[in-house]
Amino acid sequence: MATSYSQRKYDVFLSFRGEDTRHNFTAHLYDALHCKGINAFIDADKLRRGEIISPALLSAIEGSRFSIVVLSENYGSSRWCLEELVKILECKKTKGQVVLPIFYQVDPSDVRKQKGSYGKAFAKHEENMEKVHIWREALSEVGNISGWDSRNKDESVLIKEIVSMLLNELLSTPSSDAEDQLVGIGSQIQEMELLLCTESTDVRMVGIWGMGGIGKTTLAQAIYNRVSSQFEGCSYLEDVGEDLRKRGLIGLQEKLLSQILGHENIKLNGPISLKARLCSLKVFIVLDNVYDQNILEYLVGSHDWFGQGSRIIITTRDKRLLMSHGVRVYEVKKLVHTEAIEFLRRYASKQQIAIDEFMELSNSIITYAQGLPLVLKVLGSFLFSMSKHEWRSELDKLKDTPHGRIQEVLRISYDGLDDKEKNIFLDIACFFNGEDKDHVIKILDGCGFFAVSGIRGLIDKSLITISNNDKIVMHDSLQEMGWEIIHQTSPKEPGKRSRLWIYEDAYHVLSKNTGTQEVEGVFLNLFGIEEIHFTTKAFAGMDKLRLLKFYDYIPRQTQNLLPHDFSPKNLVDLSLPCSYVKQLWKGIKHFPWLPVVPSFDDFQMFFPFTDFLSIVLILFGMFASDNPSRECNVPREETDFARSAMFSEALGEEDELYNSGNSHLAVGKEVQYLNILCRTHHQLP
């Protein structure tokens, strides 16, 4: 949820003896931590090989704020566990790491004095006396740290206590980044907490209302971080308006239930009333950036849907939406001058700037920012890195900007980007906001944009952030600015714009065949659209097409998607999730710049294509049909039909696929890895 880098990679490192607790206590503890949004590291068996502790484990220990040591019966018999413990206690001394021991079905004195099972274990370790001395000291030290004795209480109660304690500790010590984000809103947090009144047993819905860039999301995040641990179930749905476009209302219900109930990938057959599932639970829900009344009706329809004491926060720019749903409205206030000065100090502190220059520049920025934190952040990041002459010149450009035109003020930072950074910014604004960072980097690198340095530059200029789960996040006001930049290149004819992502614009271009060589990317979400009518001629003029994604595309009749003379020489990303196409095109095509695996999630087609230069070809959840139009000639060196839950359900045993005699799959020598997971398998071509 958070959108800033943290110095710590993990909240918690779990040290435990696998044979004792991996599949019971430690697994339950890890799940409970995960459900509360606590980022815990749990090792895989493959990290434990040989005699020396792996660099990955060392890095995980060093990168954690807390270490939980589950001291079970056989913990002392494992050299690995003892080496982990030594490293953990070293980090306690050198990095201030907090160590929390759990004495799981053992007497703490046995750990301290190496008696009982620990004494027997050390009798076998005596061949290495130097190590044994260090291990004994480590066990004595951890045995003297106040922790939990599992013999004194039920495991479920113990796990709740541990999770609650960790939440309180994590939330009581915010990172410096988090503190920076809260500058100027301390009083608003207090006012919101009064409105929520978490001590009351009634159900309350509070709307956070204000213009774009004023800090609605920051305020909602701050409240969520402070009070969510007091509830039985929690859900924070970021940018729910964008999520509606991608998932639909049913998908949003599934995501909400998954977060609250702590079960991943809940699937619903159709829209349901959440009342039956949630009416007995005390829940805390945040719906961020709501613009559609249907979202409220489907997700938080009425107060009686939720258990006593539940709280729901809704952030939106639309006050009428809140009032029509009977939600109490809290209006976010702009920063006053003194708060804005304090906010800007974080950017000036990174540069060598004299106090008089700081005040002159800050006062100028504040004039244009109009009390909006987003504008202060973007202008501060951009201007404080410049010389006095440069920033005065840039500010002169803003003098003619009409009052209230925030996007035009923000544009000064965009105009300062180089061409590759501008392309990255626009691609993110139109196509990749909220997408996985590493996946986007692969695509943008394939476009020749030097994505790692470009994304770093956008982060430094406060134009994007990276979430804790490695998603690229762009503020909706900046995203709208990007959209407007694209729109202004050809206000009346979308076929002359570089990027098409709005359904009406894309449909106009495809159905009227007005696409030109200016079009570089087409993303079309057809979720819930009955029919879309266009022919292969729609793409005939798009010679520079780099990015193509159709979601839920089911043509009215079996047809090729692209014309036979289509040249994919610039195509970098080809994605057709949840779609059905008989053929992409006729004949064989060469993909010289395809660095990313084509995405065919839930995709049904025959395979007329070849020469994939990508290392991994994943046909995930596709519907494979028989009678192909031609033999699939996918180059290949090694085949791996990977195991998965879906695989087992759809195909039965793995060996059946190996021995099924699918002779139609002919692969060449260049592909290094082929992973095929089929949902419905008749015969692979």
C-alpha positions in Angstrom: 0.0 0.0 0.0 2.7 2.5 0.9 4.4 4.3 -1.9 7.9 5.0 -0.7 11.1 3.1 -0.5 12.1 1.7 2.9 15.5 1.2 4.3 14.4 -2.2 5.5 13.5 -4.9 3.0 11.5 -7.0 5.5 9.6 -6.2 8.7 10.3 -9.6 10.2 12.7 -12.5 9.7 11.5 -15.9 10.9 14.1 -18.3 12.2 12.8 -21.8 12.9 13.6 -25.5 12.7 11.8 -26.7 9.6 11.1 -30.3 10.7 9.5 -29.0 13.9 7.3 -26.1 12.9 7.4 -25.3 9.2 4.0 -26.9 8.5 2.2 -26.0 11.7 3.0 -23.1 14.1 5.4 -21.2 11.8 3.1 -21.5 8.8 0.2 -20.2 10.8 2.3 -17.4 12.2 3.5 -16.4 8.7 -0.1 -16.4 7.4 -1.3 -14.2 10.2 1.6 -11.7 9.7 0.9 -11.7 5.9 -2.8 -11.0 6.5 -2.0 -7.9 8.5 0.3 -6.6 5.9 3.5 -7.4 7.8 6.3 -8.2 5.3 7.9 -11.4 6.8 10.7 -13.4 5.3 10.4 -17.2 5.5 13.1 -19.3 3.9 12.7 -21.9 1.3 14.4 -25.3 1.8 16.5 -24.6 -1.4 18.3 -21.8 0.5 19.8 -24.4 2.9 22.4 -26.3 1.1 26.0 -27.1 2.2 27.7 -26.0 5.4 27.7 -22.2 4.9 24.7 -20.0 5.5 23.6 -18.6 2.1 24.1 -14.9 1.1 20.3 -14.7 0.5 19.6 -15.6 4.2 22.3 -13.3 5.5 20.8 -10.4 3.4 17.3 -11.2 4.6 18.4 -11.1 8.3 20.3 -7.8 7.8 17.3 -6.3 6.0 14.8 -7.0 8.7 13.6 -4.8 11.5 12.6 -7.7 13.8 13.7 -11.3 14.0 11.3 -13.9 15.5 13.2 -17.0 16.7 11.1 -20.1 17.2 13.1 -22.1 19.6 11.6 -25.6 19.3 12.8 -29.0 20.4 15.3 -29.6 17.6 16.3 -26.0 16.9 19.6 -26.6 18.7 20.5 -29.7 16.6 20.6 -27.6 13.4 23.9 -25.9 12.5 21.9 -23.7 10.1 19.6 -22.5 12.8 22.5 -21.8 15.2 24.4 -19.8 12.5 21.2 -17.8 11.8 20.9 -17.1 15.5 24.5 -15.8 15.7 23.8 -13.5 12.8 20.5 -12.3 14.3 22.2 -11.4 17.6 25.0 -9.7 15.7 22.4 -7.5 13.9 20.8 -6.8 17.3 24.1 -5.3 18.4 25.1 -3.5 15.2 21.8 -2.5 13.6 19.4 -2.3 16.6 17.4 -5.2 15.3 14.7 -6.3 17.8 14.8 -10.0 18.6 11.7 -11.8 19.8 12.1 -15.4 21.0 9.2 -17.9 21.1 9.9 -20.9 23.3 7.8 -23.4 21.4 7.1 -26.5 23.6 10.5 -26.1 25.4 11.5 -24.8 28.8 13.4 -21.4 28.4 15.9 -22.6 31.0 16.8 -25.6 28.7 17.7 -23.1 26.0 19.7 -20.8 28.3 21.6 -23.7 29.9 21.6 -26.1 26.9 19.8 -28.8 28.9 17.2 -31.4 27.7 17.0 -31.7 23.9 19.5 -28.8 23.6 22.0 -30.6 25.8 21.7 -33.8 23.7 22.1 -31.7 20.5 25.3 -30.1 21.7 26.8 -33.4 22.7 26.9 -34.1 18.9 28.4 -30.7 18.1 31.5 -31.0 20.3 33.8 -31.8 17.3 33.9 -28.1 16.5 34.7 -26.5 19.9 35.1 -22.9 18.5 31.7 -22.9 16.9 30.1 -24.6 19.9 31.3 -21.9 22.2 29.8 -19.2 20.0 26.5 -21.2 19.7 26.3 -21.7 23.4 26.7 -18.0 24.0 24.0 -17.2 21.4 21.5 -19.6 23.0 22.3 -18.2 26.5 21.7 -14.7 25.2 18.5 -15.4 23.4 17.2 -17.5 26.3 17.5 -14.4 28.5 15.4 -12.2 26.2 11.8 -11.7 27.3 9.6 -13.6 24.9 6.6 -16.0 24.7 6.3 -19.5 26.2 3.9 -21.5 24.0 3.2 -23.9 26.9 1.2 -21.3 28.7 -1.5 -20.5 26.2 -3.4 -21.7 23.1 -1.5 -21.3 19.8 -4.1 -19.1 18.2 -4.1 -16.7 21.1 -0.3 -16.7 21.1 -0.2 -15.8 17.4 -2.7 -13.0 17.8 -0.6 -11.5 20.6 2.6 -11.7 18.5 0.9 -10.1 15.5 -0.7 -7.4 17.6 2.6 -6.5 19.3 4.4 -6.3 16.0 1.8 -4.1 14.4 1.9 -1.7 17.3 5.7 -1.5 17.2 5.8 -1.1 13.4 3.1 1.6 13.4 4.6 3.5 16.4 8.0 4.0 14.6 7.2 5.4 11.1 10.0 5.7 8.6 11.5 9.1 7.8 9.8 9.0 4.5 6.4 8.4 6.2 7.0 11.4 8.5 7.9 13.6 5.6 4.6 12.7 3.9 2.7 13.7 7.1 4.0 17.2 7.3 1.2 19.6 7.7 -1.6 17.1 8.2 -1.2 16.2 11.9 -4.3 18.3 12.8 -6.3 16.7 10.0 -5.4 13.2 11.3 -6.7 14.2 14.7 -9.9 15.6 13.2 -10.5 12.4 11.2 -9.9 10.2 14.2 -12.6 12.2 16.1 -15.0 11.6 13.2 -14.2 7.9 13.1 -14.4 7.5 16.9 -13.1 3.9 16.9 -14.3 3.4 20.5 -17.9 3.6 19.4 -19.7 0.3 18.4 -21.8 1.9 15.6 -20.8 1.5 11.9 -19.4 4.7 10.4 -18.6 5.7 6.8 -16.4 8.8 6.4 -15.6 10.4 3.0 -12.3 12.3 2.5 -13.1 14.9 -0.2 -10.9 17.4 -2.0 -9.3 18.3 -5.3 -6.6 16.3 -7.0 -3.2 16.6 -5.4 -4.4 17.9 -2.0 -3.5 14.8 0.0 -6.6 12.7 0.3 -4.7 9.4 -0.2 -1.9 10.4 2.2 -4.5 11.2 4.9 -6.3 7.9 4.3 -3.0 6.0 4.4 -2.0 7.7 7.7 -5.3 6.8 9.3 -5.2 3.2 8.1 -1.7 2.7 9.4 -2.7 4.1 12.8 -5.9 2.2 13.5 -6.2 -0.8 11.2 -4.7 -3.2 13.8 -7.8 -2.6 16.0 -10.1 -4.5 13.6 -10.8 -8.1 12.8 -10.3 -7.6 9.1 -8.9 -4.9 6.9 -8.8 -3.9 3.3 -7.1 -1.0 1.5 -8.1 -0.8 -2.1 -5.8 1.6 -3.9 -7.0 3.7 -6.8 -10.3 1.7 -6.9 -11.5 3.7 -9.9 -8.7 2.4 -12.0 -9.1 -1.1 -10.5 -12.8 -1.0 -11.6 -11.7 -0.5 -15.2 -9.3 -3.5 -15.0 -11.2 -5.9 -12.8 -14.9 -5.0 -13.0 -17.2 -4.9 -10.0 -17.0 -8.6 -9.4 -13.2 -8.5 -9.4 -13.3 -5.7 -6.8 -15.6 -7.7 -4.6 -13.2 -10.6 -4.9 -10.2 -8.4 -4.0 -12.0 -6.9 -1.0 -13.0 -10.3 0.4 -9.5 -11.7 -0.2 -7.9 -8.9 1.9 -10.5 -9.0 4.7 -10.7 -12.8 5.1 -7.0 -13.4 4.5 -7.5 -15.9 1.7 -5.8 -15.2 -1.7 -7.6 -15.4 -5.0 -11.2 -15.7 -3.8 -13.4 -16.3 -6.9 -17.1 -15.4 -7.2 -19.4 -16.7 -9.9 -21.3 -13.4 -10.0 -22.0 -10.3 -8.0 -23.0 -11.0 -4.4 -24.2 -9.1 -1.4 -21.2 -8.8 0.9 -23.6 -8.5 3.9 -23.8 -12.2 4.5 -20.0 -12.5 4.5 -19.1 -9.5 6.6 -22.0 -8.6 8.9 -20.5 -10.3 11.9 -17.0 -8.9 11.4 -15.5 -5.6 12.7 -13.8 -4.4 9.6 -11.8 -1.4 8.5 -12.0 -0.6 4.7 -10.5 2.2 2.7 -11.7 2.8 -0.9 -9.3 5.2 -2.5 -10.1 7.4 -5.5 -13.8 6.5 -6.0 -15.6 8.1 -8.9 -18.4 5.7 -9.7 -21.5 5.3 -7.5 -21.7 1.6 -8.4 -18.5 1.0 -6.5 -20.1 2.1 -3.3 -23.3 0.1 -3.9 -21.4 -3.1 -4.6 -18.6 -2.8 -2.0 -20.1 -0.8 1.0 -23.8 -0.8 0.1 -25.2 -0.1 3.6 -24.1 0.3 7.2 -25.8 -3.0 8.2 -23.5 -5.0 5.8 -20.7 -4.8 8.5 -20.3 -5.8 12.1 -20.4 -3.5 15.1 -17.6 -1.0 15.3 -16.7 -1.2 11.6 -15.2 1.8 9.8 -15.2 2.7 6.1 -13.2 5.5 4.5 -13.8 6.7 1.0 -11.6 9.2 -0.9 -13.0 11.1 -3.8 -13.1 14.3 -5.7 -16.9 14.1 -6.0 -18.7 15.4 -3.0 -22.2 14.5 -4.4 -21.2 10.9 -4.6 -20.6 10.8 -0.9 -23.7 12.7 0.0 -25.9 10.5 -2.1 -24.6 7.5 -0.2 -25.2 9.0 3.2 -21.5 9.3 4.0 -20.1 11.9 6.4 -17.8 14.3 4.5 -14.4 15.5 5.6 -12.9 18.2 3.4 -9.1 18.1 3.2 -7.5 21.5 3.8 -4.7 23.1 1.8 -1.4 23.6 3.5 -0.9 27.1 5.0 2.3 29.0 4.3 4.2 27.8 7.3 3.3 24.1 6.6 4.3 24.5 3.0 7.7 25.9 4.0 8.2 22.9 6.3 7.1 20.5 3.5 9.7 22.0 1.1 12.6 21.7 3.6 12.9 18.0 2.8 13.9 18.8 -0.8 16.2 21.7 0.1 18.0 19.6 2.7 19.3 17.3 -0.1 20.9 20.3 -1.9 23.5 22.9 -0.9 21.4 26.0 -0.9 21.7 29.2 1.1 18.9 30.1 3.4 18.0 33.3 1.6 17.8 31.4 -1.7 15.7 28.7 -0.1 13.2 31.3 1.2 13.0 33.1 -2.2 12.5 29.9 -4.1 10.1 28.4 -1.6 7.9 31.5 -1.6 7.8 31.4 -5.4 6.9 27.7 -5.4 4.2 28.2 -2.7 2.6 30.9 -4.8 2.1 28.5 -7.8 1.4 25.4 -5.7 -1.7 27.0 -4.0 -1.3 24.8 -0.9 -1.4 21.5 -2.8 1.2 19.0 -1.5 1.5 17.2 -4.9 2.6 20.5 -6.6 5.0 21.4 -3.8 6.5 17.9 -4.1 6.9 18.0 -7.9 8.1 21.6 -8.1 10.4 21.2 -5.1 12.0 18.0 -6.6 12.5 19.8 -9.9 13.7 23.2 -8.9 15.8 22.6 -5.9 18.3 20.7 -8.0 19.0 23.8 -10.2 21.2 26.8 -9.9 19.6 30.1 -8.9 19.7 31.3 -12.5 18.1 28.1 -13.8 15.2 28.0 -11.4 14.4 31.7 -11.8 14.2 31.1 -15.6 11.9 28.1 -15.1 9.6 30.1 -12.7 9.4 32.9 -15.4 7.6 30.3 -17.6 4.9 29.9 -15.0 4.0 33.6 -14.7 1.4 33.5 -17.5 -0.2 30.3 -16.2 -3.9 31.0 -15.4 -4.7 30.7 -11.7 -6.0 27.2 -10.8 -4.5 25.4 -13.8 -2.6 22.9 -11.8 -1.7 20.6 -14.7 0.1 23.5 -16.4 2.1 24.1 -13.3 3.0 20.4 -13.1 4.0 20.4 -16.7 7.1 22.4 -16.1 8.7 19.2 -14.5 7.6 17.1 -17.5 9.1 19.6 -20.0 12.4 19.3 -18.1 12.7 15.6 -19.0 14.8 14.2 -21.9 13.0 12.5 -24.7 13.4 9.0 -23.4 12.1 10.0 -19.9 9.1 11.7 -21.5 8.3 8.5 -23.4 8.6 6.5 -20.2 6.4 9.0 -18.3 3.7 8.9 -21.0 3.8 5.1 -21.3 3.3 4.8 -17.6 0.5 7.4 -17.6 -1.4 5.6 -20.4 -0.6 2.0 -19.9 1.5 0.9 -16.9 0.3 2.8 -13.8 0.0 0.2 -11.1 1.9 -2.5 -13.0 4.9 -4.5 -11.8 8.1 -2.5 -12.0 10.4 -5.2 -13.3 7.9 -6.2 -16.0 7.5 -2.6 -17.1 11.3 -2.2 -17.2 11.7 -5.1 -19.6 9.1 -3.7 -21.9 10.5 -0.2 -21.9 14.1 -1.5 -22.3 12.8 -3.3 -25.4 11.7 0.1 -26.7 15.2 1.5 -26.3 14.3 3.8 -23.4 17.0 2.8 -20.9 14.2 2.1 -18.4 16.2 1.7 -15.1 17.8 5.1 -15.3 14.7 6.7 -16.7 12.5 5.4 -14.0 15.1 6.4 -11.4 14.9 9.9 -12.9 11.1 10.0 -12.7 11.3 8.9 -9.0 13.9 11.6 -8.2 11.6 14.2 -9.8 8.6 12.9 -7.7 6.7 12.0 -10.9 6.3 8.4 -9.9 6.9 6.3 -6.8 7.4 2.5 -6.2 5.1 0.7 -3.8 6.3 -1.8 -1.3 5.2 -4.6 -3.6 7.2 -3.2 -6.5 4.4 -1.6 -8.4 4.8 1.7 -10.3 2.5 4.3 -8.9 1.7 7.7 -10.6 -0.6 10.2 -8.9 -3.9 10.6 -10.7 -3.3 14.3 -11.3 0.0 13.6 -13.0 -1.6 10.8 -14.9 -4.3 13.2 -16.1 -1.6 15.6 -17.2 0.0 12.8 -19.3 -3.3 12.0 -20.8 -3.8 15.7 -21.7 -0.4 15.9 -23.3 -1.3 13.0 -25.6 -4.8 14.4 -26.3 -3.4 17.8 -27.4 -1.2 16.3 -30.1 -4.4 15.6 -32.1 -7.5 16.9 -30.3 -10.0 15.8 -33.0 -8.5 12.7 -34.5 -7.3 10.0 -32.0 -5.8 8.0 -34.9 -3.0 10.6 -35.0 -2.1 10.2 -31.3 0.8 8.1 -30.1 -1.2 6.2 -27.5 -4.7 4.8 -27.4 -6.1 3.6 -24.1 -9.6 5.1 -23.8 -12.2 2.7 -25.2 -14.1 5.3 -27.2 -11.0 6.6 -28.8 -9.5 3.2 -29.6 -12.9 1.9 -30.9 -13.2 4.9 -33.2 -9.7 4.3 -34.7 -10.2 0.6 -35.1 -13.7 0.7 -36.5 -13.1 3.7 -38.8 -9.6 2.5 -39.9 -8.1 5.9 -39.0 -4.9 4.6 -37.4 -1.7 6.2 -38.6 2.0 5.6 -38.2 1.8 7.9 -35.2 0.2 5.2 -33.1 2.7 3.4 -30.9 0.5 1.7 -28.4 -3.1 0.4 -28.2 -4.5 -1.0 -24.9 -8.1 -1.9 -25.1 -10.1 -3.3 -22.2 -13.2 -5.0 -23.6 -14.5 -6.3 -20.2 -18.3 -6.1 -20.3 -18.4 -5.0 -24.0 -20.8 -7.2 -26.0 -19.2 -6.8 -29.4 -16.6 -4.7 -31.2 -16.5 -4.6 -34.9 -13.3 -4.0 -36.9 -11.2 -5.8 -39.5 -7.5 -6.4 -39.9 -7.3 -3.2 -41.9 -7.6 -1.3 -38.7 -3.9 -1.9 -38.0 -2.6 -1.5 -41.6 -1.2 2.0 -41.1 0.3 1.4 -37.6 3.9 0.9 -38.7 5.4 2.1 -35.4 3.2 -0.1 -33.1 5.3 -1.0 -30.0 2.6 -2.1 -27.5 -0.6 -4.1 -28.2 -2.9 -5.4 -25.5 -6.5 -6.5 -25.8 -8.2 -7.7 -22.7 -11.3 -10.0 -23.0 -11.4 -9.7 -26.8 -13.9 -12.2 -28.4 -14.5 -11.3 -32.0 -18.0 -11.8 -33.5 -16.6 -14.3 -36.0 -13.3 -16.3 -36.2 -10.8 -14.0 -37.8 -7.2 -12.9 -37.8 -6.4 -10.0 -35.5 -3.7 -8.4 -37.6 -3.3 -8.0 -41.4 -1.1 -10.5 -43.3 1.3 -7.8 -44.3 1.6 -6.5 -40.7 5.3 -6.1 -39.7 6.0 -6.6 -36.0 9.5 -5.1 -36.3 8.8 -2.6 -33.5 6.5 -4.8 -31.4 7.8 -5.1 -27.9 4.7 -6.1 -25.9 2.0 -8.4 -27.2 -0.7 -9.2 -24.6 -4.1 -10.8 -25.2 -5.4 -12.0 -21.8 -8.8 -13.6 -21.6 -9.2 -13.4 -25.3 -10.1 -15.7 -28.2 -8.4 -15.4 -31.6 -8.1 -18.0 -34.3 -4.9 -16.5 -35.7 -2.9 -13.4 -35.1 -2.0 -13.3 -38.8 -1.3 -15.5 -41.7 2.2 -16.8 -42.3 5.4 -16.5 -40.2 6.5 -13.3 -38.5 9.8 -12.4 -36.9 9.9 -10.5 -33.6 13.3 -8.7 -33.5 12.5 -6.7 -30.4 10.3 -8.9 -28.3 12.1 -9.0 -24.9 9.0 -9.8 -22.9 7.1 -13.1 -23.0 3.8 -12.6 -24.9 0.9 -12.8 -22.4 -1.8 -15.2 -23.3 -3.6 -15.5 -20.0 -6.9 -17.4 -20.6 -6.2 -17.0 -24.3 -7.4 -19.4 -27.0 -5.9 -19.5 -30.4 -4.2 -21.6 -33.0 -0.4 -21.0 -33.4 0.8 -19.7 -36.7 3.7 -17.8 -35.3 7.4 -18.6 -34.8 10.9 -17.4 -34.0 10.2 -16.1 -30.5 13.5 -14.7 -29.3 12.4 -14.4 -25.7 13.9 -16.9 -23.3 10.6 -17.9 -21.7 7.3 -18.6 -23.4 4.5 -19.0 -21.0 1.0 -19.9 -22.2 -0.7 -19.5 -18.9 -4.3 -20.6 -18.5 -4.9 -20.8 -22.2 -7.4 -22.9 -24.0 -5.5 -25.2 -26.4 -7.5 -26.5 -29.3 -6.9 -29.1 -31.9 -6.7 -28.9 -35.7 -4.2 -26.2 -35.9 -3.9 -24.2 -39.1 -0.2 -25.1 -39.2 2.4 -26.8 -37.0 3.6 -24.6 -34.2 7.3 -24.1 -34.8 8.5 -22.6 -31.5 12.2 -22.8 -31.0 13.2 -24.6 -27.9 16.0 -26.4 -26.1 14.5 -27.7 -22.8 10.8 -28.3 -21.9 9.4 -28.0 -18.4 5.8 -28.6 -17.8 5.6 -26.9 -14.5 3.5 -28.1 -11.6 0.7 -25.8 -10.3 -2.6 -26.1 -8.6 -4.4 -25.2 -11.9 -2.3 -27.7 -13.8 -3.2 -30.5 -11.4 -6.9 -29.7 -11.6 -7.1 -29.3 -15.3 -4.8 -32.1 -16.6 -4.4 -34.6 -13.7 -1.0 -36.0 -13.1 2.0 -34.4 -14.7 3.2 -37.6 -16.3 0.0 -37.9 -18.3 1.1 -34.8 -20.3 4.6 -36.1 -20.8 3.3 -39.4 -22.2 0.3 -38.0 -24.1 2.0 -38.1 -27.4 1.3 -34.5 -28.5 3.2 -34.7 -31.7 1.9 -31.4 -33.1 4.1 -29.4 -30.8 7.3 -29.0 -32.9 9.9 -26.7 -31.3 13.3 -25.5 -32.4 16.6 -25.3 -30.6 16.8 -21.7 -29.4 14.1 -21.6 -26.7 15.7 -22.4 -23.4 12.5 -22.9 -21.3 8.9 -23.7 -22.1 6.3 -23.6 -19.4 2.8 -24.6 -20.4 -0.1 -24.4 -18.0 -3.4 -25.3 -19.6 -6.8 -24.8 -18.2 -8.7 -26.7 -20.9 -6.5 -29.2 -22.9 -7.8 -30.9 -25.9 -4.6 -31.2 -28.0 -1.6 -28.9 -28.2 -0.7 -28.1 -31.8 
